[in-house]
Amino acid sequence: MNYARFLTAVSAARKPSAIRLLTELQQRSPPSLISLAGGAPNPNTFPFQSATVRVKGGQDVVLDEALMKRALQYSGSYGIPELVSWMKDLQKSLHNPPTADYSPERGQMEMCVTTGSQEGLCKIFEMLVNPGDNVLLDAPTYSGTLAALQPLGCNIMNVPSDQHGMIPGDLRKVLARWDPTDAQKPDCTVPRVLYTIPNGGNPTGASMTYERKQEVYELARIYDMLIIEDDPYYFLQFEKPWAPTFLSMDVDGRVLRTDSFSKILSSGLRIGFVTGPKPLVDRVVLHIQASTMHTSTFTQIIVSQLLQNWGRAGFLTHIDGVIEFYRSQRNAMLSSADRWLRDVAEWHPPMAGMFLWIKLKDIKDTQRLIMERALEKEVLLVPGGVFNIISSDPCPYVRAAFSLSTPQQIDEAFRRLADLIKDAA
Ligand SMILES: Cc1ncc(COP(=O)(O)O)c(C=O)c1O
């Protein structure tokens, strides 16, 4: 793949930071190395000494004095080596990416840690999206993606979708206006980037089937597009076996995947990952070098220690418990929806994630209903318009999260919502 053709002028102009390279070097050197090179502060002057983080039903995470000093210090921009290597092993075991054994130039699988997957996405867009570029996605979509993309001045093109995600036949129709051979020409307008949330989509709850992913991947090959697979709900899939990912079918090295620990370990620790072809992940790291420098060493060490203590089996057992919780929450929400909303709304049961996407039957736009009237009834949902490319377009949907409220609260919320809808009709 010719990765250079995908880079924005900003990204192409980014140069490795000499100081950051030294930090990476130092991170891999033996303790006997005497370095007068770095500009790092002396951690002996820091007020924190050690910490013990109690872990529910497991071994505590202990930061003794030496580890604490490391946790409080600058670290490499790819992420601390033990976390990156743990995650690489996990990615390989879950997705078996064809690129794992490629040469770097051919798009060998590489990874870096990001401050939540949001940082990864934002940097990926900054790397790939020029003003005026056509970018494909299936709206409604995550508002954080729209927030990162829209100010870049690109032209976001919607690909129709349903409860199984992006519809390949419609993608084919959207792409039909271009000749695939034009993709390699400079200044061509063929989209170079396709973004999608393949599991438990935010806000729709939609999950894409393997067959659809295969068709979309084939179209990406024909038009030489990169696929951004934003998959923070991957670990919240309710049914096993989990659907194969775009990363797992990426024979060309054209998939950039973002993972997140926000929904399974902690959203506040801000740990996410970018996985993709080395030439592009290396560029994401250049963007990181110039902004945050690296994700907090402290949080990386806590997470990494936890993962080392658990091992992969312990991690997956933890995930099973999280899934169990969200599955029962989803079921509670579905039965409350059935009880209160059957006559006034429609929905599809989500197979992953934490959202139910509800279409109100006789309401053209939920914006006013929610923003002006719902609070009076003491119930709050997200009006669907905020997830549209043009947020002022009328939208009959609302997004309900089943993550935080108890089944009793969910039931009462839907009773109030039903009242609200009947009053508005
Ligand atoms: C689809 C999607 N992508 C990315 C994110 C960002 O997650 P984080 O930055 O916490 O990893 C979210 C958060 O809700 C999301 O729903």
The ligand as a Tripos MOL2 file, in Angstrom:
@<TRIPOS>MOLECULE
LIG
   16    16     1     0     0
SMALL
NO_CHARGES

@<TRIPOS>ATOM
      1 C1        -18.2740    4.8200   19.4200 C.3       1 LIG1
      2 C2        -17.3620    5.4430   20.4060 C.ar      1 LIG1
      3 N1        -16.0890    5.6730   20.0620 N.ar      1 LIG1
      4 C3        -15.2190    6.2180   20.9300 C.ar      1 LIG1
      5 C4        -15.6010    6.5570   22.2130 C.ar      1 LIG1
      6 C5        -14.5830    7.1880   23.1160 C.3       1 LIG1
      7 O1        -14.2730    6.3430   24.1710 O.3       1 LIG1
      8 P1        -12.9860    6.5140   25.0930 P.3       1 LIG1
      9 O2        -12.2590    7.7330   24.6480 O.co2     1 LIG1
     10 O3        -13.5090    6.6610   26.4800 O.co2     1 LIG1
     11 O4        -12.1800    5.2820   24.8840 O.co2     1 LIG1
     12 C6        -16.9170    6.3330   22.6190 C.ar      1 LIG1
     13 C7        -17.3600    6.7240   23.9640 C.2       1 LIG1
     14 O5        -18.4900    6.6530   24.3430 O.2       1 LIG1
     15 C8        -17.8200    5.7560   21.6900 C.ar      1 LIG1
     16 O6        -19.0930    5.4990   22.0110 O.3       1 LIG1
@<TRIPOS>BOND
     1     1     2 1
     2     2     3 ar
     3     2    15 ar
     4     3     4 ar
     5     4     5 ar
     6     5     6 1
     7     5    12 ar
     8     6     7 1
     9     7     8 1
    10     8     9 2
    11     8    10 1
    12     8    11 1
    13    12    13 1
    14    12    15 ar
    15    13    14 2
    16    15    16 1
@<TRIPOS>SUBSTRUCTURE
     1 LIG1         1 GROUP 0 **** ****
